[in-house]
């Protein structure tokens, strides 16, 4: 899965969870062995994206990591607050 499709996947997952979907920002930082996607949302939406005890964030990461298994680089997802 290419980087643009991965960004679209993350946005597709996160968009229904937040109250301010226009404030979703996904940036990528690529290094030799891994790609880090940084997800930034409106400050009032952070709790909705992380969930109780981080369950929603963990589920999002699980889907993103599974989608990235075909990539030769390791995928990471950071949620910025």
TAPEPE-V858760 format. One record per backbone hydrogen bond with DSSP energy under -0.5 kcal/mol. NH is the residue of the N-H (numbers start at 0). CO is the residue of the C=O. E is the energy in kcal/mol with one decimal. If there is no record, write none. Layout:
nh=NH co=CO e=E
nh=NH co=CO e=E
This chain:
nh=5 co=1 e=-1.9
nh=6 co=2 e=-2.2
nh=7 co=3 e=-2.2
nh=8 co=4 e=-2.3
nh=9 co=5 e=-2.4
nh=10 co=6 e=-2.6
nh=11 co=7 e=-2.5
nh=12 co=8 e=-2.0
nh=13 co=9 e=-2.4
nh=14 co=10 e=-2.8
nh=15 co=11 e=-0.6
nh=16 co=13 e=-1.7
nh=17 co=13 e=-0.9
nh=17 co=14 e=-0.7
nh=22 co=19 e=-1.8
nh=23 co=20 e=-1.2
nh=24 co=39 e=-2.6
nh=26 co=37 e=-2.2
nh=28 co=35 e=-2.4
nh=30 co=33 e=-2.9
nh=34 co=73 e=-2.9
nh=35 co=28 e=-2.7
nh=36 co=34 e=-0.6
nh=36 co=75 e=-2.9
nh=37 co=26 e=-3.0
nh=37 co=35 e=-0.5
nh=38 co=36 e=-0.6
nh=38 co=77 e=-3.4
nh=39 co=24 e=-2.8
nh=39 co=37 e=-0.5
nh=40 co=79 e=-0.7
nh=44 co=41 e=-2.0
nh=45 co=41 e=-0.6
nh=45 co=42 e=-0.6
nh=48 co=44 e=-1.8
nh=49 co=45 e=-2.3
nh=50 co=46 e=-2.8
nh=53 co=50 e=-1.8
nh=54 co=51 e=-1.8
nh=55 co=49 e=-0.8
nh=56 co=49 e=-1.8
nh=57 co=53 e=-2.3
nh=58 co=54 e=-2.1
nh=59 co=55 e=-2.6
nh=60 co=56 e=-2.5
nh=61 co=57 e=-2.2
nh=62 co=58 e=-2.0
nh=63 co=59 e=-2.5
nh=64 co=60 e=-3.0
nh=65 co=61 e=-2.2
nh=66 co=62 e=-2.3
nh=67 co=63 e=-1.4
nh=68 co=65 e=-1.2
nh=69 co=66 e=-0.5
nh=70 co=67 e=-1.4
nh=73 co=32 e=-2.6
nh=75 co=34 e=-2.5
nh=77 co=36 e=-2.9
nh=79 co=38 e=-2.8
nh=79 co=77 e=-0.6
